[in-house]
Amino acid sequence: MKGNVPRVGRNDPCPCGSGKKYKHCHEQQANGFTARQKIGLVIVAAAAIGGLVLAIANRSDQGMPTGVWSAEHGHYH
C-alpha cells in the first residue's frame, strides 16, 4: 500500500524542482526502464546469445575419440 503521495500529472512541473514538465524529467524512471536502459539490455542479451552460438558452433565432440588406441599408454593418440 502506497502512502498519501499526491499524483503528478504528465504536464505538471516535476516534483524534483528541475522546472521541467514531469513527462520530460522523471516519468520514464517512475514507469520502468528508460530508453537507454532498454538499449543496454538488448546489447547485453545479443552479446550473450552470440557467445552461446559461437560456443556451440565451435565445440568438439568429446564422446567420439579419434586417432589410434595405444595399449601401452591407455589412451588414444
N, CA, C, O and CB atoms as a CASP TS submission, in Angstrom:
PFRMAT TS
TARGET T0000
AUTHOR 0000-0000-0000
METHOD Language model
MODEL 1
PARENT N/A
ATOM      1  N   MET     1       0.844  -1.177   0.000  1.00  0.00           N
ATOM      2  CA  MET     1       0.000   0.000   0.000  1.00  0.00           C
ATOM      3  C   MET     1       0.888   1.239   0.000  1.00  0.00           C
ATOM      4  O   MET     1       1.795   1.367   0.822  1.00  0.00           O
ATOM      5  CB  MET     1      -0.960  -0.001   1.219  1.00  0.00           C
ATOM      6  N   LYS     2       0.622   2.128  -0.912  1.00  0.00           N
ATOM      7  CA  LYS     2       1.421   3.346  -1.009  1.00  0.00           C
ATOM      8  C   LYS     2       0.895   4.396  -0.043  1.00  0.00           C
ATOM      9  O   LYS     2      -0.273   4.375   0.347  1.00  0.00           O
ATOM     10  CB  LYS     2       1.415   3.891  -2.450  1.00  0.00           C
ATOM     11  N   GLY     3       1.782   5.320   0.338  1.00  0.00           N
ATOM     12  CA  GLY     3       1.411   6.387   1.249  1.00  0.00           C
ATOM     13  C   GLY     3       0.546   7.434   0.569  1.00  0.00           C
ATOM     14  O   GLY     3       0.097   7.233  -0.559  1.00  0.00           O
ATOM     15  N   ASN     4       0.316   8.521   1.229  1.00  0.00           N
ATOM     16  CA  ASN     4      -0.508   9.595   0.703  1.00  0.00           C
ATOM     17  C   ASN     4       0.324  10.543  -0.150  1.00  0.00           C
ATOM     18  O   ASN     4       0.485  11.714   0.193  1.00  0.00           O
ATOM     19  CB  ASN     4      -1.182  10.357   1.840  1.00  0.00           C
ATOM     20  N   VAL     5       0.848  10.040  -1.253  1.00  0.00           N
ATOM     21  CA  VAL     5       1.646  10.853  -2.161  1.00  0.00           C
ATOM     22  C   VAL     5       0.725  11.351  -3.255  1.00  0.00           C
ATOM     23  O   VAL     5       0.092  10.550  -3.943  1.00  0.00           O
ATOM     24  CB  VAL     5       2.853  10.049  -2.753  1.00  0.00           C
ATOM     25  N   PRO     6       0.640  12.680  -3.431  1.00  0.00           N
ATOM     26  CA  PRO     6      -0.258  13.184  -4.477  1.00  0.00           C
ATOM     27  C   PRO     6       0.233  12.769  -5.864  1.00  0.00           C
ATOM     28  O   PRO     6       1.436  12.756  -6.127  1.00  0.00           O
ATOM     29  CB  PRO     6      -0.375  14.719  -4.394  1.00  0.00           C
ATOM     30  N   ARG     7      -0.702  12.434  -6.743  1.00  0.00           N
ATOM     31  CA  ARG     7      -0.351  12.039  -8.101  1.00  0.00           C
ATOM     32  C   ARG     7       0.105  13.263  -8.883  1.00  0.00           C
ATOM     33  O   ARG     7      -0.416  14.365  -8.711  1.00  0.00           O
ATOM     34  CB  ARG     7      -1.547  11.354  -8.805  1.00  0.00           C
ATOM     35  N   VAL     8       1.082  13.042  -9.739  1.00  0.00           N
ATOM     36  CA  VAL     8       1.628  14.116 -10.557  1.00  0.00           C
ATOM     37  C   VAL     8       1.156  13.873 -11.979  1.00  0.00           C
ATOM     38  O   VAL     8       1.337  12.777 -12.508  1.00  0.00           O
ATOM     39  CB  VAL     8       3.198  14.180 -10.470  1.00  0.00           C
ATOM     40  N   GLY     9       0.561  14.866 -12.601  1.00  0.00           N
ATOM     41  CA  GLY     9       0.141  14.751 -13.992  1.00  0.00           C
ATOM     42  C   GLY     9       1.338  14.889 -14.918  1.00  0.00           C
ATOM     43  O   GLY     9       2.360  15.461 -14.540  1.00  0.00           O
ATOM     44  N   ARG    10       1.211  14.365 -16.132  1.00  0.00           N
ATOM     45  CA  ARG    10       2.328  14.399 -17.078  1.00  0.00           C
ATOM     46  C   ARG    10       2.764  15.825 -17.387  1.00  0.00           C
ATOM     47  O   ARG    10       3.954  16.078 -17.577  1.00  0.00           O
ATOM     48  CB  ARG    10       1.948  13.688 -18.368  1.00  0.00           C
ATOM     49  N   ASN    11       1.836  16.741 -17.440  1.00  0.00           N
ATOM     50  CA  ASN    11       2.170  18.120 -17.804  1.00  0.00           C
ATOM     51  C   ASN    11       2.408  19.030 -16.608  1.00  0.00           C
ATOM     52  O   ASN    11       2.662  20.223 -16.775  1.00  0.00           O
ATOM     53  CB  ASN    11       1.077  18.694 -18.643  1.00  0.00           C
ATOM     54  N   ASP    12       2.327  18.466 -15.390  1.00  0.00           N
ATOM     55  CA  ASP    12       2.618  19.246 -14.187  1.00  0.00           C
ATOM     56  C   ASP    12       4.126  19.412 -14.035  1.00  0.00           C
ATOM     57  O   ASP    12       4.887  18.616 -14.586  1.00  0.00           O
ATOM     58  CB  ASP    12       2.015  18.569 -12.928  1.00  0.00           C
ATOM     59  N   PRO    13       4.568  20.422 -13.305  1.00  0.00           N
ATOM     60  CA  PRO    13       6.004  20.546 -13.033  1.00  0.00           C
ATOM     61  C   PRO    13       6.503  19.338 -12.246  1.00  0.00           C
ATOM     62  O   PRO    13       5.790  18.808 -11.393  1.00  0.00           O
ATOM     63  CB  PRO    13       6.302  21.849 -12.256  1.00  0.00           C
ATOM     64  N   CYS    14       7.706  18.914 -12.530  1.00  0.00           N
ATOM     65  CA  CYS    14       8.273  17.754 -11.856  1.00  0.00           C
ATOM     66  C   CYS    14       8.520  18.074 -10.384  1.00  0.00           C
ATOM     67  O   CYS    14       9.025  19.150 -10.065  1.00  0.00           O
ATOM     68  CB  CYS    14       9.583  17.311 -12.543  1.00  0.00           C
ATOM     69  N   PRO    15       8.174  17.162  -9.489  1.00  0.00           N
ATOM     70  CA  PRO    15       8.365  17.424  -8.059  1.00  0.00           C
ATOM     71  C   PRO    15       9.828  17.523  -7.641  1.00  0.00           C
ATOM     72  O   PRO    15      10.108  17.932  -6.513  1.00  0.00           O
ATOM     73  CB  PRO    15       7.702  16.346  -7.261  1.00  0.00           C
ATOM     74  N   CYS    16      10.781  17.159  -8.520  1.00  0.00           N
ATOM     75  CA  CYS    16      12.189  17.237  -8.137  1.00  0.00           C
ATOM     76  C   CYS    16      12.688  18.678  -8.122  1.00  0.00           C
ATOM     77  O   CYS    16      13.769  18.953  -7.600  1.00  0.00           O
ATOM     78  CB  CYS    16      13.040  16.405  -9.089  1.00  0.00           C
ATOM     79  N   GLY    17      11.908  19.605  -8.691  1.00  0.00           N
ATOM     80  CA  GLY    17      12.291  21.015  -8.666  1.00  0.00           C
ATOM     81  C   GLY    17      13.122  21.461  -9.848  1.00  0.00           C
ATOM     82  O   GLY    17      13.695  22.550  -9.818  1.00  0.00           O
ATOM     83  N   SER    18      13.206  20.636 -10.908  1.00  0.00           N
ATOM     84  CA  SER    18      14.027  20.988 -12.065  1.00  0.00           C
ATOM     85  C   SER    18      13.396  22.084 -12.922  1.00  0.00           C
ATOM     86  O   SER    18      14.089  22.746 -13.695  1.00  0.00           O
ATOM     87  CB  SER    18      14.272  19.760 -12.913  1.00  0.00           C
ATOM     88  N   GLY    19      12.092  22.275 -12.788  1.00  0.00           N
ATOM     89  CA  GLY    19      11.395  23.252 -13.613  1.00  0.00           C
ATOM     90  C   GLY    19      10.876  22.650 -14.907  1.00  0.00           C
ATOM     91  O   GLY    19      10.155  23.313 -15.653  1.00  0.00           O
ATOM     92  N   LYS    20      11.234  21.399 -15.185  1.00  0.00           N
ATOM     93  CA  LYS    20      10.750  20.725 -16.388  1.00  0.00           C
ATOM     94  C   LYS    20       9.392  20.098 -16.100  1.00  0.00           C
ATOM     95  O   LYS    20       9.002  19.908 -14.948  1.00  0.00           O
ATOM     96  CB  LYS    20      11.762  19.647 -16.869  1.00  0.00           C
ATOM     97  N   LYS    21       8.674  19.780 -17.197  1.00  0.00           N
ATOM     98  CA  LYS    21       7.449  19.018 -17.035  1.00  0.00           C
ATOM     99  C   LYS    21       7.827  17.608 -16.593  1.00  0.00           C
ATOM    100  O   LYS    21       8.890  17.090 -16.935  1.00  0.00           O
ATOM    101  CB  LYS    21       6.612  18.997 -18.357  1.00  0.00           C
ATOM    102  N   TYR    22       6.926  17.005 -15.826  1.00  0.00           N
ATOM    103  CA  TYR    22       7.169  15.666 -15.300  1.00  0.00           C
ATOM    104  C   TYR    22       7.441  14.670 -16.415  1.00  0.00           C
ATOM    105  O   TYR    22       8.287  13.790 -16.259  1.00  0.00           O
ATOM    106  CB  TYR    22       5.984  15.202 -14.470  1.00  0.00           C
ATOM    107  N   LYS    23       6.725  14.796 -17.560  1.00  0.00           N
ATOM    108  CA  LYS    23       6.893  13.832 -18.655  1.00  0.00           C
ATOM    109  C   LYS    23       8.267  13.918 -19.298  1.00  0.00           C
ATOM    110  O   LYS    23       8.707  12.961 -19.935  1.00  0.00           O
ATOM    111  CB  LYS    23       5.830  14.051 -19.709  1.00  0.00           C
ATOM    112  N   HIS    24       8.950  15.041 -19.145  1.00  0.00           N
ATOM    113  CA  HIS    24      10.290  15.201 -19.714  1.00  0.00           C
ATOM    114  C   HIS    24      11.394  15.023 -18.673  1.00  0.00           C
ATOM    115  O   HIS    24      12.577  15.141 -18.993  1.00  0.00           O
ATOM    116  CB  HIS    24      10.415  16.567 -20.358  1.00  0.00           C
ATOM    117  N   CYS    25      11.009  14.741 -17.430  1.00  0.00           N
ATOM    118  CA  CYS    25      12.011  14.664 -16.376  1.00  0.00           C
ATOM    119  C   CYS    25      12.062  13.261 -15.748  1.00  0.00           C
ATOM    120  O   CYS    25      12.977  12.493 -16.045  1.00  0.00           O
ATOM    121  CB  CYS    25      11.719  15.714 -15.301  1.00  0.00           C
ATOM    122  N   HIS    26      11.114  12.924 -14.904  1.00  0.00           N
ATOM    123  CA  HIS    26      11.195  11.679 -14.135  1.00  0.00           C
ATOM    124  C   HIS    26      10.093  10.671 -14.438  1.00  0.00           C
ATOM    125  O   HIS    26      10.038   9.638 -13.770  1.00  0.00           O
ATOM    126  CB  HIS    26      11.164  11.997 -12.688  1.00  0.00           C
ATOM    127  N   GLU    27       9.230  10.908 -15.389  1.00  0.00           N
ATOM    128  CA  GLU    27       8.131   9.978 -15.651  1.00  0.00           C
ATOM    129  C   GLU    27       8.633   8.615 -16.110  1.00  0.00           C
ATOM    130  O   GLU    27       8.134   7.593 -15.638  1.00  0.00           O
ATOM    131  CB  GLU    27       7.195  10.557 -16.698  1.00  0.00           C
ATOM    132  N   GLN    28       9.604   8.571 -17.013  1.00  0.00           N
ATOM    133  CA  GLN    28      10.100   7.290 -17.510  1.00  0.00           C
ATOM    134  C   GLN    28      10.751   6.483 -16.396  1.00  0.00           C
ATOM    135  O   GLN    28      10.592   5.263 -16.347  1.00  0.00           O
ATOM    136  CB  GLN    28      11.097   7.510 -18.648  1.00  0.00           C
ATOM    137  N   GLN    29      11.467   7.128 -15.517  1.00  0.00           N
ATOM    138  CA  GLN    29      12.106   6.428 -14.405  1.00  0.00           C
ATOM    139  C   GLN    29      11.064   5.848 -13.465  1.00  0.00           C
ATOM    140  O   GLN    29      11.270   4.768 -12.911  1.00  0.00           O
ATOM    141  CB  GLN    29      13.040   7.368 -13.641  1.00  0.00           C
ATOM    142  N   ALA    30       9.964   6.534 -13.278  1.00  0.00           N
ATOM    143  CA  ALA    30       8.918   6.059 -12.386  1.00  0.00           C
ATOM    144  C   ALA    30       8.140   4.904 -13.000  1.00  0.00           C
ATOM    145  O   ALA    30       7.592   4.074 -12.276  1.00  0.00           O
ATOM    146  CB  ALA    30       7.974   7.191 -12.035  1.00  0.00           C
ATOM    147  N   ASN    31       8.085   4.841 -14.331  1.00  0.00           N
ATOM    148  CA  ASN    31       7.271   3.832 -15.003  1.00  0.00           C
ATOM    149  C   ASN    31       8.049   2.600 -15.444  1.00  0.00           C
ATOM    150  O   ASN    31       7.439   1.666 -15.963  1.00  0.00           O
ATOM    151  CB  ASN    31       6.612   4.439 -16.188  1.00  0.00           C
ATOM    152  N   GLY    32       9.342   2.553 -15.266  1.00  0.00           N
ATOM    153  CA  GLY    32      10.101   1.374 -15.663  1.00  0.00           C
ATOM    154  C   GLY    32      11.421   1.749 -16.300  1.00  0.00           C
ATOM    155  O   GLY    32      12.042   2.744 -15.926  1.00  0.00           O
ATOM    156  N   PHE    33      11.853   0.941 -17.274  1.00  0.00           N
ATOM    157  CA  PHE    33      13.139   1.149 -17.927  1.00  0.00           C
ATOM    158  C   PHE    33      13.129   2.402 -18.789  1.00  0.00           C
ATOM    159  O   PHE    33      12.133   2.708 -19.445  1.00  0.00           O
ATOM    160  CB  PHE    33      13.503  -0.060 -18.772  1.00  0.00           C
ATOM    161  N   THR    34      14.245   3.124 -18.784  1.00  0.00           N
ATOM    162  CA  THR    34      14.402   4.245 -19.699  1.00  0.00           C
ATOM    163  C   THR    34      14.851   3.697 -21.049  1.00  0.00           C
ATOM    164  O   THR    34      15.203   2.522 -21.155  1.00  0.00           O
ATOM    165  CB  THR    34      15.423   5.294 -19.145  1.00  0.00           C
ATOM    166  N   ALA    35      14.842   4.530 -22.067  1.00  0.00           N
ATOM    167  CA  ALA    35      15.239   4.094 -23.402  1.00  0.00           C
ATOM    168  C   ALA    35      16.693   3.611 -23.402  1.00  0.00           C
ATOM    169  O   ALA    35      17.009   2.617 -24.055  1.00  0.00           O
ATOM    170  CB  ALA    35      15.054   5.238 -24.416  1.00  0.00           C
ATOM    171  N   ARG    36      17.562   4.290 -22.692  1.00  0.00           N
ATOM    172  CA  ARG    36      18.970   3.876 -22.603  1.00  0.00           C
ATOM    173  C   ARG    36      19.116   2.513 -21.954  1.00  0.00           C
ATOM    174  O   ARG    36      19.920   1.689 -22.387  1.00  0.00           O
ATOM    175  CB  ARG    36      19.777   4.902 -21.822  1.00  0.00           C
ATOM    176  N   GLN    37      18.339   2.286 -20.921  1.00  0.00           N
ATOM    177  CA  GLN    37      18.397   1.003 -20.232  1.00  0.00           C
ATOM    178  C   GLN    37      17.904  -0.122 -21.141  1.00  0.00           C
ATOM    179  O   GLN    37      18.466  -1.218 -21.128  1.00  0.00           O
ATOM    180  CB  GLN    37      17.565   1.049 -18.941  1.00  0.00           C
ATOM    181  N   LYS    38      16.869   0.137 -21.924  1.00  0.00           N
ATOM    182  CA  LYS    38      16.357  -0.874 -22.855  1.00  0.00           C
ATOM    183  C   LYS    38      17.405  -1.205 -23.910  1.00  0.00           C
ATOM    184  O   LYS    38      17.602  -2.376 -24.236  1.00  0.00           O
ATOM    185  CB  LYS    38      15.059  -0.385 -23.530  1.00  0.00           C
ATOM    186  N   ILE    39      18.080  -0.192 -24.447  1.00  0.00           N
ATOM    187  CA  ILE    39      19.121  -0.423 -25.454  1.00  0.00           C
ATOM    188  C   ILE    39      20.264  -1.228 -24.851  1.00  0.00           C
ATOM    189  O   ILE    39      20.765  -2.156 -25.485  1.00  0.00           O
ATOM    190  CB  ILE    39      19.647   0.917 -26.018  1.00  0.00           C
ATOM    191  N   GLY    40      20.677  -0.888 -23.650  1.00  0.00           N
ATOM    192  CA  GLY    40      21.742  -1.630 -22.978  1.00  0.00           C
ATOM    193  C   GLY    40      21.365  -3.079 -22.736  1.00  0.00           C
ATOM    194  O   GLY    40      22.193  -3.975 -22.901  1.00  0.00           O
ATOM    195  N   LEU    41      20.121  -3.316 -22.345  1.00  0.00           N
ATOM    196  CA  LEU    41      19.650  -4.674 -22.116  1.00  0.00           C
ATOM    197  C   LEU    41      19.659  -5.480 -23.414  1.00  0.00           C
ATOM    198  O   LEU    41      20.037  -6.652 -23.412  1.00  0.00           O
ATOM    199  CB  LEU    41      18.244  -4.655 -21.511  1.00  0.00           C
ATOM    200  N   VAL    42      19.249  -4.869 -24.510  1.00  0.00           N
ATOM    201  CA  VAL    42      19.256  -5.550 -25.806  1.00  0.00           C
ATOM    202  C   VAL    42      20.691  -5.879 -26.228  1.00  0.00           C
ATOM    203  O   VAL    42      20.940  -6.964 -26.754  1.00  0.00           O
ATOM    204  CB  VAL    42      18.565  -4.678 -26.883  1.00  0.00           C
ATOM    205  N   ILE    43      21.623  -4.976 -26.011  1.00  0.00           N
ATOM    206  CA  ILE    43      23.026  -5.212 -26.385  1.00  0.00           C
ATOM    207  C   ILE    43      23.612  -6.361 -25.557  1.00  0.00           C
ATOM    208  O   ILE    43      24.293  -7.232 -26.099  1.00  0.00           O
ATOM    209  CB  ILE    43      23.870  -3.919 -26.185  1.00  0.00           C
ATOM    210  N   VAL    44      23.354  -6.364 -24.271  1.00  0.00           N
ATOM    211  CA  VAL    44      23.874  -7.428 -23.407  1.00  0.00           C
ATOM    212  C   VAL    44      23.263  -8.775 -23.800  1.00  0.00           C
ATOM    213  O   VAL    44      23.967  -9.783 -23.859  1.00  0.00           O
ATOM    214  CB  VAL    44      23.577  -7.115 -21.917  1.00  0.00           C
ATOM    215  N   ALA    45      21.961  -8.792 -24.066  1.00  0.00           N
ATOM    216  CA  ALA    45      21.301 -10.040 -24.457  1.00  0.00           C
ATOM    217  C   ALA    45      21.845 -10.549 -25.788  1.00  0.00           C
ATOM    218  O   ALA    45      22.075 -11.749 -25.942  1.00  0.00           O
ATOM    219  CB  ALA    45      19.781  -9.838 -24.551  1.00  0.00           C
ATOM    220  N   ALA    46      22.054  -9.646 -26.755  1.00  0.00           N
ATOM    221  CA  ALA    46      22.589 -10.052 -28.053  1.00  0.00           C
ATOM    222  C   ALA    46      24.007 -10.612 -27.914  1.00  0.00           C
ATOM    223  O   ALA    46      24.350 -11.596 -28.570  1.00  0.00           O
ATOM    224  CB  ALA    46      22.582  -8.863 -29.027  1.00  0.00           C
ATOM    225  N   ALA    47      24.824  -9.998 -27.075  1.00  0.00           N
ATOM    226  CA  ALA    47      26.184 -10.491 -26.861  1.00  0.00           C
ATOM    227  C   ALA    47      26.166 -11.873 -26.204  1.00  0.00           C
ATOM    228  O   ALA    47      26.953 -12.747 -26.568  1.00  0.00           O
ATOM    229  CB  ALA    47      26.983  -9.501 -25.994  1.00  0.00           C
ATOM    230  N   ALA    48      25.280 -12.065 -25.247  1.00  0.00           N
ATOM    231  CA  ALA    48      25.187 -13.363 -24.578  1.00  0.00           C
ATOM    232  C   ALA    48      24.721 -14.444 -25.552  1.00  0.00           C
ATOM    233  O   ALA    48      25.275 -15.543 -25.566  1.00  0.00           O
ATOM    234  CB  ALA    48      24.228 -13.283 -23.379  1.00  0.00           C
ATOM    235  N   ILE    49      23.726 -14.145 -26.351  1.00  0.00           N
ATOM    236  CA  ILE    49      23.231 -15.118 -27.330  1.00  0.00           C
ATOM    237  C   ILE    49      24.299 -15.406 -28.372  1.00  0.00           C
ATOM    238  O   ILE    49      24.497 -16.559 -28.753  1.00  0.00           O
ATOM    239  CB  ILE    49      21.945 -14.604 -28.011  1.00  0.00           C
ATOM    240  N   GLY    50      24.990 -14.367 -28.839  1.00  0.00           N
ATOM    241  CA  GLY    50      26.077 -14.568 -29.800  1.00  0.00           C
ATOM    242  C   GLY    50      27.184 -15.436 -29.232  1.00  0.00           C
ATOM    243  O   GLY    50      27.721 -16.293 -29.933  1.00  0.00           O
ATOM    244  N   GLY    51      27.527 -15.227 -27.985  1.00  0.00           N
ATOM    245  CA  GLY    51      28.549 -16.038 -27.341  1.00  0.00           C
ATOM    246  C   GLY    51      28.133 -17.496 -27.231  1.00  0.00           C
ATOM    247  O   GLY    51      28.945 -18.395 -27.446  1.00  0.00           O
ATOM    248  N   LEU    52      26.877 -17.730 -26.898  1.00  0.00           N
ATOM    249  CA  LEU    52      26.382 -19.107 -26.822  1.00  0.00           C
ATOM    250  C   LEU    52      26.401 -19.782 -28.191  1.00  0.00           C
ATOM    251  O   LEU    52      26.782 -20.947 -28.306  1.00  0.00           O
ATOM    252  CB  LEU    52      24.961 -19.130 -26.249  1.00  0.00           C
ATOM    253  N   VAL    53      25.994 -19.057 -29.222  1.00  0.00           N
ATOM    254  CA  VAL    53      26.001 -19.614 -30.569  1.00  0.00           C
ATOM    255  C   VAL    53      27.423 -19.967 -30.986  1.00  0.00           C
ATOM    256  O   VAL    53      27.648 -21.040 -31.546  1.00  0.00           O
ATOM    257  CB  VAL    53      25.377 -18.625 -31.570  1.00  0.00           C
ATOM    258  N   LEU    54      28.376 -19.095 -30.729  1.00  0.00           N
ATOM    259  CA  LEU    54      29.773 -19.381 -31.071  1.00  0.00           C
ATOM    260  C   LEU    54      30.313 -20.567 -30.276  1.00  0.00           C
ATOM    261  O   LEU    54      31.042 -21.397 -30.819  1.00  0.00           O
ATOM    262  CB  LEU    54      30.642 -18.148 -30.821  1.00  0.00           C
ATOM    263  N   ALA    55      29.966 -20.649 -29.012  1.00  0.00           N
ATOM    264  CA  ALA    55      30.440 -21.756 -28.187  1.00  0.00           C
ATOM    265  C   ALA    55      29.894 -23.085 -28.687  1.00  0.00           C
ATOM    266  O   ALA    55      30.614 -24.083 -28.713  1.00  0.00           O
ATOM    267  CB  ALA    55      30.043 -21.542 -26.727  1.00  0.00           C
ATOM    268  N   ILE    56      28.645 -23.104 -29.078  1.00  0.00           N
ATOM    269  CA  ILE    56      28.043 -24.338 -29.582  1.00  0.00           C
ATOM    270  C   ILE    56      28.624 -24.699 -30.944  1.00  0.00           C
ATOM    271  O   ILE    56      28.882 -25.871 -31.217  1.00  0.00           O
ATOM    272  CB  ILE    56      26.514 -24.194 -29.676  1.00  0.00           C
ATOM    273  N   ALA    57      28.830 -23.707 -31.792  1.00  0.00           N
ATOM    274  CA  ALA    57      29.348 -23.960 -33.136  1.00  0.00           C
ATOM    275  C   ALA    57      30.801 -24.446 -33.101  1.00  0.00           C
ATOM    276  O   ALA    57      31.209 -25.212 -33.973  1.00  0.00           O
ATOM    277  CB  ALA    57      29.243 -22.693 -33.987  1.00  0.00           C
ATOM    278  N   ASN    58      31.582 -24.018 -32.115  1.00  0.00           N
ATOM    279  CA  ASN    58      32.999 -24.359 -32.070  1.00  0.00           C
ATOM    280  C   ASN    58      33.330 -25.519 -31.130  1.00  0.00           C
ATOM    281  O   ASN    58      34.504 -25.825 -30.924  1.00  0.00           O
ATOM    282  CB  ASN    58      33.782 -23.157 -31.661  1.00  0.00           C
ATOM    283  N   ARG    59      32.337 -26.153 -30.572  1.00  0.00           N
ATOM    284  CA  ARG    59      32.626 -27.236 -29.634  1.00  0.00           C
ATOM    285  C   ARG    59      33.067 -28.483 -30.395  1.00  0.00           C
ATOM    286  O   ARG    59      32.673 -28.707 -31.540  1.00  0.00           O
ATOM    287  CB  ARG    59      31.389 -27.546 -28.758  1.00  0.00           C
ATOM    288  N   SER    60      33.872 -29.266 -29.746  1.00  0.00           N
ATOM    289  CA  SER    60      34.288 -30.545 -30.326  1.00  0.00           C
ATOM    290  C   SER    60      33.560 -31.651 -29.595  1.00  0.00           C
ATOM    291  O   SER    60      33.295 -31.541 -28.398  1.00  0.00           O
ATOM    292  CB  SER    60      35.836 -30.742 -30.238  1.00  0.00           C
ATOM    293  N   ASP    61      33.241 -32.694 -30.290  1.00  0.00           N
ATOM    294  CA  ASP    61      32.550 -33.825 -29.675  1.00  0.00           C
ATOM    295  C   ASP    61      33.545 -34.642 -28.872  1.00  0.00           C
ATOM    296  O   ASP    61      34.445 -35.269 -29.431  1.00  0.00           O
ATOM    297  CB  ASP    61      31.856 -34.707 -30.744  1.00  0.00           C
ATOM    298  N   GLN    62      33.378 -34.628 -27.562  1.00  0.00           N
ATOM    299  CA  GLN    62      34.282 -35.356 -26.686  1.00  0.00           C
ATOM    300  C   GLN    62      33.926 -36.839 -26.625  1.00  0.00           C
ATOM    301  O   GLN    62      34.753 -37.644 -26.198  1.00  0.00           O
ATOM    302  CB  GLN    62      34.257 -34.753 -25.289  1.00  0.00           C
ATOM    303  N   GLY    63      32.732 -37.216 -27.035  1.00  0.00           N
ATOM    304  CA  GLY    63      32.298 -38.588 -26.924  1.00  0.00           C
ATOM    305  C   GLY    63      32.899 -39.518 -27.968  1.00  0.00           C
ATOM    306  O   GLY    63      32.966 -40.724 -27.731  1.00  0.00           O
ATOM    307  N   MET    64      33.327 -39.017 -29.086  1.00  0.00           N
ATOM    308  CA  MET    64      33.857 -39.836 -30.168  1.00  0.00           C
ATOM    309  C   MET    64      35.366 -39.639 -30.259  1.00  0.00           C
ATOM    310  O   MET    64      35.814 -38.666 -30.867  1.00  0.00           O
ATOM    311  CB  MET    64      33.174 -39.485 -31.514  1.00  0.00           C
ATOM    312  N   PRO    65      36.161 -40.529 -29.676  1.00  0.00           N
ATOM    313  CA  PRO    65      37.613 -40.358 -29.737  1.00  0.00           C
ATOM    314  C   PRO    65      38.134 -40.601 -31.152  1.00  0.00           C
ATOM    315  O   PRO    65      37.613 -41.435 -31.892  1.00  0.00           O
ATOM    316  CB  PRO    65      38.305 -41.308 -28.749  1.00  0.00           C
ATOM    317  N   THR    66      39.156 -39.866 -31.499  1.00  0.00           N
ATOM    318  CA  THR    66      39.780 -40.026 -32.809  1.00  0.00           C
ATOM    319  C   THR    66      41.224 -40.462 -32.620  1.00  0.00           C
ATOM    320  O   THR    66      41.803 -40.252 -31.555  1.00  0.00           O
ATOM    321  CB  THR    66      39.705 -38.709 -33.632  1.00  0.00           C
ATOM    322  N   GLY    67      41.792 -41.053 -33.621  1.00  0.00           N
ATOM    323  CA  GLY    67      43.175 -41.477 -33.539  1.00  0.00           C
ATOM    324  C   GLY    67      43.291 -42.978 -33.347  1.00  0.00           C
ATOM    325  O   GLY    67      42.360 -43.734 -33.627  1.00  0.00           O
ATOM    326  N   VAL    68      44.426 -43.382 -32.877  1.00  0.00           N
ATOM    327  CA  VAL    68      44.745 -44.800 -32.701  1.00  0.00           C
ATOM    328  C   VAL    68      44.905 -45.089 -31.211  1.00  0.00           C
ATOM    329  O   VAL    68      45.562 -44.336 -30.492  1.00  0.00           O
ATOM    330  CB  VAL    68      46.041 -45.189 -33.486  1.00  0.00           C
ATOM    331  N   TRP    69      44.296 -46.192 -30.751  1.00  0.00           N
ATOM    332  CA  TRP    69      44.389 -46.575 -29.347  1.00  0.00           C
ATOM    333  C   TRP    69      45.786 -47.107 -29.039  1.00  0.00           C
ATOM    334  O   TRP    69      46.322 -47.953 -29.755  1.00  0.00           O
ATOM    335  CB  TRP    69      43.322 -47.632 -28.998  1.00  0.00           C
ATOM    336  N   SER    70      46.345 -46.599 -27.980  1.00  0.00           N
ATOM    337  CA  SER    70      47.648 -47.068 -27.536  1.00  0.00           C
ATOM    338  C   SER    70      47.466 -47.877 -26.263  1.00  0.00           C
ATOM    339  O   SER    70      47.169 -47.328 -25.202  1.00  0.00           O
ATOM    340  CB  SER    70      48.625 -45.885 -27.308  1.00  0.00           C
ATOM    341  N   ALA    71      47.645 -49.184 -26.379  1.00  0.00           N
ATOM    342  CA  ALA    71      47.510 -50.058 -25.208  1.00  0.00           C
ATOM    343  C   ALA    71      48.600 -49.768 -24.193  1.00  0.00           C
ATOM    344  O   ALA    71      48.402 -49.925 -22.988  1.00  0.00           O
ATOM    345  CB  ALA    71      47.561 -51.535 -25.624  1.00  0.00           C
ATOM    346  N   GLU    72      49.752 -49.344 -24.691  1.00  0.00           N
ATOM    347  CA  GLU    72      50.876 -49.045 -23.807  1.00  0.00           C
ATOM    348  C   GLU    72      50.559 -47.861 -22.882  1.00  0.00           C
ATOM    349  O   GLU    72      50.871 -47.882 -21.691  1.00  0.00           O
ATOM    350  CB  GLU    72      52.135 -48.747 -24.635  1.00  0.00           C
ATOM    351  N   HIS    73      49.931 -46.828 -23.463  1.00  0.00           N
ATOM    352  CA  HIS    73      49.639 -45.614 -22.691  1.00  0.00           C
ATOM    353  C   HIS    73      48.227 -45.598 -22.146  1.00  0.00           C
ATOM    354  O   HIS    73      47.939 -44.832 -21.227  1.00  0.00           O
ATOM    355  CB  HIS    73      49.860 -44.390 -23.542  1.00  0.00           C
ATOM    356  N   GLY    74      47.335 -46.420 -22.685  1.00  0.00           N
ATOM    357  CA  GLY    74      45.964 -46.489 -22.189  1.00  0.00           C
ATOM    358  C   GLY    74      45.066 -45.357 -22.663  1.00  0.00           C
ATOM    359  O   GLY    74      44.089 -45.024 -21.992  1.00  0.00           O
ATOM    360  N   HIS    75      45.385 -44.752 -23.824  1.00  0.00           N
ATOM    361  CA  HIS    75      44.532 -43.699 -24.380  1.00  0.00           C
ATOM    362  C   HIS    75      44.770 -43.572 -25.880  1.00  0.00           C
ATOM    363  O   HIS    75      45.670 -44.199 -26.439  1.00  0.00           O
ATOM    364  CB  HIS    75      44.798 -42.348 -23.676  1.00  0.00           C
ATOM    365  N   TYR    76      43.934 -42.736 -26.526  1.00  0.00           N
ATOM    366  CA  TYR    76      44.061 -42.540 -27.963  1.00  0.00           C
ATOM    367  C   TYR    76      45.161 -41.555 -28.305  1.00  0.00           C
ATOM    368  O   TYR    76      45.434 -40.629 -27.540  1.00  0.00           O
ATOM    369  CB  TYR    76      42.752 -42.064 -28.543  1.00  0.00           C
ATOM    370  N   HIS    77      45.797 -41.754 -29.457  1.00  0.00           N
ATOM    371  CA  HIS    77      46.816 -40.818 -29.978  1.00  0.00           C
ATOM    372  C   HIS    77      46.360 -40.287 -31.309  1.00  0.00           C
ATOM    373  O   HIS    77      47.060 -39.485 -31.926  1.00  0.00           O
ATOM    374  CB  HIS    77      48.206 -41.501 -30.119  1.00  0.00           C
TER
END
